[in-house]
Amino acid sequence: MKNITIYTTPTCHFCHAAKDFFRENNIEFTDKDVATDKEVADEMVKKSGQMGVPVIDIDGQIIVGFDEPKLRELLEIK
């Protein structure tokens, strides 16, 4: 199983879409809210160089934004 972390904010539409995608495909993930935790926000920026969300970390591979084709590729979902 892949280790997946998604950095989000509560009001981000694309964050919700990404989490819905994971749930619909029965993929476990860790959700980290950058709006309420500065250390988590700093962690996200260090990993991605980005301040926008979502940032998705799949076993160290970083995806910025909700890129469904890339997620399907990395997670081997058709």
C-alpha positions as CSV (number, residue, x, y, z in Angstrom):
1,M,0.0,0.0,0.0
2,K,1.3,3.5,-0.8
3,N,1.8,6.1,1.8
4,I,-0.4,9.1,0.8
5,T,-0.6,12.5,2.5
6,I,-2.7,15.3,1.3
7,Y,-2.2,18.9,2.5
8,T,-5.5,20.8,2.4
9,T,-7.6,23.6,3.7
10,P,-11.3,23.3,4.7
11,T,-12.5,25.7,2.0
12,C,-10.5,24.4,-0.9
13,H,-12.8,22.9,-3.6
14,F,-10.0,20.9,-5.3
15,C,-8.9,19.5,-1.9
16,H,-12.4,18.1,-1.4
17,A,-12.4,16.7,-4.9
18,A,-9.1,15.0,-4.3
19,K,-10.3,13.5,-1.0
20,D,-13.5,12.4,-2.7
21,F,-11.4,10.7,-5.4
22,F,-9.4,8.8,-2.8
23,R,-12.6,7.7,-0.9
24,E,-14.4,6.6,-4.1
25,N,-11.4,4.4,-4.9
26,N,-11.1,3.1,-1.4
27,I,-7.6,4.6,-0.9
28,E,-6.4,5.4,2.6
29,F,-4.8,8.8,3.1
30,T,-3.6,11.1,5.8
31,D,-5.3,14.6,5.6
32,K,-3.2,17.5,7.0
33,D,-4.9,20.8,7.4
34,V,-2.4,23.6,6.6
35,A,-4.9,26.3,7.7
36,T,-4.8,25.3,11.4
37,D,-1.2,24.0,11.8
38,K,1.8,26.2,10.8
39,E,4.3,23.3,11.2
40,V,2.2,21.3,8.7
41,A,2.1,24.3,6.4
42,D,5.9,24.7,6.6
43,E,6.3,20.9,5.9
44,M,4.1,21.2,2.8
45,V,6.1,24.2,1.5
46,K,9.4,22.4,2.1
47,K,8.2,19.3,0.2
48,S,6.6,21.1,-2.7
49,G,7.9,24.7,-2.9
50,Q,4.3,25.7,-3.2
51,M,1.9,27.5,-0.9
52,G,-1.3,26.5,-2.8
53,V,-3.3,23.4,-2.0
54,P,-3.9,20.6,-2.4
55,V,-0.4,19.2,-2.3
56,I,-0.5,15.4,-2.5
57,D,2.5,13.3,-1.4
58,I,2.5,9.7,-2.7
59,D,5.5,7.8,-1.4
60,G,7.6,11.0,-1.9
61,Q,6.2,11.9,-5.3
62,I,4.6,15.4,-5.1
63,I,1.5,16.4,-7.0
64,V,0.4,20.0,-6.7
65,G,-3.3,20.4,-7.4
66,F,-5.9,17.8,-8.1
67,D,-4.4,16.1,-11.2
68,E,-6.7,13.0,-11.6
69,P,-4.8,11.5,-14.5
70,K,-1.5,11.7,-12.6
71,L,-3.1,10.3,-9.5
72,R,-4.5,7.4,-11.5
73,E,-1.1,6.7,-13.0
74,L,0.8,6.8,-9.7
75,L,-1.9,4.7,-8.0
76,E,-2.3,2.3,-11.0
77,I,-6.0,3.0,-11.2
78,K,-7.8,2.7,-14.6
